[in-house]
Every structure is written in C-alpha cells, then in structure tokens.
Amino acid sequence: MKAFTVTKYAEDGLQLADIAEPVIGESDVLVKVIATSVNPLDKMVRNGELKQLLKYRKPFALGHDVAGIVTEIGSKVNNFKIGDAVFSRPRDLHIGTFAEYIAINKADIATKPSNLTYAEAAAVPLVALASWQALVEHAHVKPGDKILIHAGAGGLGSTAVQLGHHLGARVATTVSTRNVALAKKLGASVVIDYTKDDFSTKLSNYDFVLDAVGGPNLEKSLKVLKPGGLAISVVGPPDSSFAKQLGAPLPIQLFMSFLSRKVRRQAKALGVKYQFLFMQANGAQLDTLRKLYERSELVPVIDRTFSFDETLDAMSYVEQGKAKSGKVVIEVSSDN
C-alpha cells in the first residue's frame, strides 16, 4: 500500500513509499482510510521533537486522524464489524493515517457521525478529544464559568469554543480580524481581535484558559485567571505529568519538570495553576463527542482539502500558516 512515511527526523523527512499492509492483532480493526487531517503534532513527530518520549522505529507512517471503513476485524473485536464507518485518533506509537490502510485498537475507535462526510469526520478526532479532555476532564467546566480559548478559529480553538458554549460557559476567545464573525457564530460571547487589542488588558477573573499559542501569550494568560483558576497549554512547556503519561523514566520526568519551572513558578505566585496537556486516544470519549456532532451542537471547521498525492503540500500549507480557520483535510481514497 502507499503511505507517507518518516524516513528521518527532518523537515524533508516525510516521503511517499510503498509499504506492507498492516497486520491486525486480535483486538484491532483494519481501516481503509478515506480521509485524514493535518495537525501540528504531525510536524513535531516528523521533526523528532518528541523522539525522546515517543520512540518510533523509522520508517513509520505519519498521521493522527482518520475516518474510514472497517475492512477486517480481530478475533476479540465484537463492537465493530466489516463495513462500519468509523473515525479515530489512534494511540501513540500506533499512528499512521497518512496511508491507505491502518490497524487500530478497538478501544480507540468510534462510529463516524452519521451526518458528517468522511472528510468532515477526519477533521474531528484529535482536536475534539483534546478539547474534551481539557475542558471536561481537567478543568471541569460548568455552566456560568468564564473561560478563555486562544486561537478560537484554529482547529483546536474552533472546537473548544463550541464545546465550552455547549457546556454553558461564558466563552471568550482571541482571533484575527477576519475570524471575528466566525468566532461569534461558534459561540464565543467575547471576541478579542488580537491584531488590535491585548486580551490581558480586557479580561479578568476567568476560571480557565486553554492556550494553543505559548510563550508570552501563556504568561499573560495566567494574569487573567481568578485565584485558583487553571491554565492548560497544548504547546508547552511540558511538565512531569506529561512524561509520566508516556511512561518516561525518572530522569526525563525531572527534565520536563525543569522545562516548566518558570511558568509553574509564575502561576504559583499568582495563586493559579498550570498544566500541560497531551491528549490521549479514547474511543469512548470520541463516541460521546459523536453524539454532539450528530445533534449539530458541534460542527467541524475545515479550511481546505487536499488529495492524497498532495499530502506534502498539505503539511507545508499548515506549517506556513496559510490556513485561515479550522482544519486541513487530506482525502486518501473513495468510500466505494
């Protein structure tokens, strides 16, 4: 089968190759990939930024999102059957959705939302799971909470804004001028145009911040929180809990704690909390999210679609910041 594989950790390390079709285990399903999408995590993995924690054996297929059709099931799979339309964010060390087929553990899969096309469904898994885990699992967002979602027109931000609104929170977000109307449509009640205003001078006493920008933006985010508030970043700096999550040895855990010492110290001085989030594959959560998409309480936002042969172009498009809003999707094959 054809797949885009990482042959070396570098910007030019992703290449089209012919590789063997995956062999499924007893708890796996084989999925024909109809569509996938590009995430910032793809670049991080390709460039080797996580190689000390995620020890992939090169060459390996890249890609973290998939929507497709089940073509084979393992002997211990009883919740899916051949022909089912599914979507997934496969677990780490078992990724590879930039390919014609992928083997996925049954625990990482959910039925595709019936009202979404495969291209739309492929834009959902990683960002929807990250949003759910941040807002529901970690922040416990409840009706009336004041939450700030940065980059509210991006793939993660556009999903988190909608989820926050669904949960009954009062959602603020930061976007560029061209995306102000989109942010309001998605459910944000306060929209800060970051090209004109500094959010940290406009907002205060917030319960929760989700940061996908990092750097000074994260540091300023701590200052808009009320005492006891929580800031979660998906771009770092990482902390020891991230290393523990991936089963890293103690020296790596200590190193991750060292990397985040400055922001944790700043948070403590302000009486607030900081966490780094690296989302986890979870088919059960994805099935809960499926129902929200089927009720149109959440909708995918797609910037552009590329063909499978244009996968490298899709990666470049995202890396160069050309996407104006939402996700970039790659259509791998037809659903025939």
N, C-alpha and C positions, 0 to 999 in steps of 0.2 A: 504494500500500500504506500501511498505518498504521504509524507509528513514533513513539517518544518522542524528540524532538529537543531539543538545546540551542540555544535562540534567543538567549540572553545568558548571560554568566558571572555567575550569582547563584543563591541558594537556590531562587528561584522560576523559574529559567531553563529548566526541563525541561517541555516541553509536548507533548501528543498532536497529531500532524499527519498529513496525507495527503501523501506524497512519492512520487516516481517509484521504480519497482522498480529495483534495481541492474543495471547493465550489466556483464557479466563481461569480464575480459581473457582473453588466450589461456592464461594459467597459473592462472586462477581457477575455482572452482566456485560455483554459486549454491546456497545452502542455505535450505530452508524451515525457519524457526525453530520448533521445537516447544517448547523451554524455554530459559530463560536464568536467570542468578542475579545477585544484587547483591553488589558488592564495595566496600570503602572507596574504591578508585580511582575508582569512578563519581562519588562525591561530589567528589573532588578535581578531576576533569576538569570536571564541571558548574560548579563554583565558580571555575574559572580558576586554580587553584593551580599548574598546570603549563603555563600558556599561553605562557610564555617558551621552553619546551622542546618542547612538543607543539603545533604551530601548526595547529590545526583551523580549517577555514573554516565559520563558522556560516551557516545552521543545519546541524547534523550529528546523526545518530542516536547515542545513547549505548549503552553495554553492552559488556562484555568477555568474557562466557562464552556458549557456545551448544552446544546439542545439537539436531540436526535431520536433515533428509533432503535429499540431493543431488537437485536438480531440473534442473540444466543444467551442462555442463562445457565448459571452454575447449578450443581446438584442441590445446594442448600438455599436456593433462591425461591421463595414462594410468594413474594409480594409483587413480582413483575412477571410479565410473560412476553414472548416474542411478538413483536408488532406494536408494543406500547410506545407511546410518545412520551419522552422524559426530558428532564433538564437537571443539571448538576454542576456543582463546583467540586471536582474530585479532590480527595485529600492530598496533602503534601507528600512528595516522593512518588505519587501515582498520577501526576498530571499528564498532559499530552493531548490537548484538544485541538491543536493545530495539525490535525491528521484526519484521515478518512474513517478510522475506527479507534475506539478507546475502550479498554476494560476498566470498569468502575465498581467499587464495592457497593453492594445493595444498600448499605446504611447511608450512602452519600447521595442517593438519587431520590427524586420526587417526580410525580406525574406532571407533565407540562401543562401549564394553564390552558384550558380549552379555548379561551378567547384570544390567545396570542399566537402569532405566527412563530415559526421556528426562529427566525431572525430576531423577533422581539424577545422571545423567551431566552435566547442566548445572551442577551444583554443584562439579564437579571441576576443570576445566582450569586456571584461574588459580592457585588455591591449590596444586594438585598440582605444577604447573610451578615455582612459587616454592619449594616445599619441596624439590623435586629439585635445583634449581639452587643452593639454599643448602647443603643437606646433602651432596650428591654432587659437584657441580661445584666449589664454593668451599671447603667445609670438609673434603671427602674423608673423611667419617665412616666408620669401620671398626669391626669387632666389638671390644667392650670399651671403646670411647671413652665418656667421661662427657659427656653433652650436656644442656643446659637449654633447654627450649622454653617460652617465655612464652605466656600466654593459651591454654593447651592444650585448651580446649573451643571455641575460636573456629573460624572456617572454615579459616584457615591453620594454627593451632596443632593442631587435631584431626588434620589431615592430616600435619603434620610429626612429631607424636608417633608415629603409626603407621609412618611411613617410617623414623624413627630406630630403632624397635623392629625393623622388618624388616631393617635394616642391621646389627643385632646390637649396637647401642649400649645403654648403660645410661641410660635416659631419665628425666630429672626434668622436672616441669612445674609451673606456677602456675595455679591456678583458684580460683573462688569455692566456698563450702561445697557448694552444690547440685550442682557438677560433679565432686566428688572421685571418686565411683564411676565416672562416665563416663571420666575420665582414666585410671583404673586399667584399665578394660576395654579402652581403646585401646592400652595397652601401656606406660604410664608406671610405673616401679618406685618412683619417689619423687614424691609429690604434695604440694605446698605449698599450703595454703589461705591465700591472701594476705589474707583478712579477719582471720586470726588470727596469722599468723607473717610475719616478714620473711625472705624467701628468702636474703638476703645474709648472714644470721647462721646459716643452717642448711647452706649448701652451700659447698664449696671445691674447688679443684684440678680444675676442669672444663676439658674440651678445647674446648668450643664452646657458644655461646649464640645462640639465634635470638630476636630481640626484635621484638615487634609492639605495644609499648606506648610506648616512647620516653621522653624526659625523664629524670627522676631514676632511673627503672627501668633505663634503659640504662646510666647511670653506675654504678649499683650492680652491674650485671651484669658489668662489667669486672673487678670485685674478686673474683668467684668463679672466674675463669679461672686456670689454671696458667700459668707463664711460657711464652710462645709461643702461647697459646690465641687463639681467634678469636671475636669477637662480630660478628654480622651483624644489622643492623636493616633492616626494610622500611618503617619510618615516619620515618626520618631521624635526624640531619641528613644530607642528601645530601653526596656528595663529588665530586671532579673526574671520577672514573671514570664516574659516572652521566651527567654532561654529555657526556663523550666518547662514551659508548654511544649517545646520542641525536644525535650529530653537532653538538653546540652549538659555537659559536665560542669562541676562547680567553678572551675576557672573561667569558663565562658559566662556563667551566670554573674560572677563577680565583675567581669569586664563590662557586661551590659549594664549592670548597676552603676559602674563608673561613668559610662557614657551619659546616663540620665541624671547624674548627681546634681548638675546645675539647675535644671528645671524642677527637680523634686525639692531642692532647697528653696527655690523661689516660691513654689506652691506652699510649702510648709510655712514660710514667713508670712504669707497672705492668709493662712488659715484655710486653704483649699487643698484639693487632691489632684494628682496627675497619674494617668495610666497610659501605657502604650497598648494598642490593640492590633493583634494579628489574627484575623478571623479564622475560624475553623470550619471545615466541611461538616455539614449536618443536614441529612435528608429530611429528618422530622421537622426541623425549623423551616426548611425550604417548602415542605408541604403546607405548613401554616401560612407561609407567605403566598403560596399558590392561590389559596382561597381569597386573599386580599386582592390579588391581581384579577381573579375571575369576577370579583364584585366591583372591579374598576376603582377600588379605593387606592390602589397603587397602579401606576401606568409606567411602562418603560419609556425612557427618553433616548432617542437614537440620533446621533449626529450624521453619520454616513455609513454606507455599506460597501464593502469591497468583495471581490471574488477571491476564491482560494489562491489562485495564482498570484494575486496582488497582496498576499499576506505581509511581505516585507514592506510594501508601500503603506499598508495599514499601520504597521508598527512605527514607521517613520512619521506618518501623519500625526499620530498621538504624541510621539516624543518631541516633535517640533511645535507642539501646542496649537495645532491647526484646528482641532475640534472645538467648536463654539459652544456646544452643550451636549450633555449625555454621553452615550457610549458609541464606540466604533465597532461595527459588526463585520464578521467575515462569513460569507456564505460558502460552505465547503462542497455541498452536493445537493441534489434534489431529494424530495421525500418520496420519490417513486420506488 
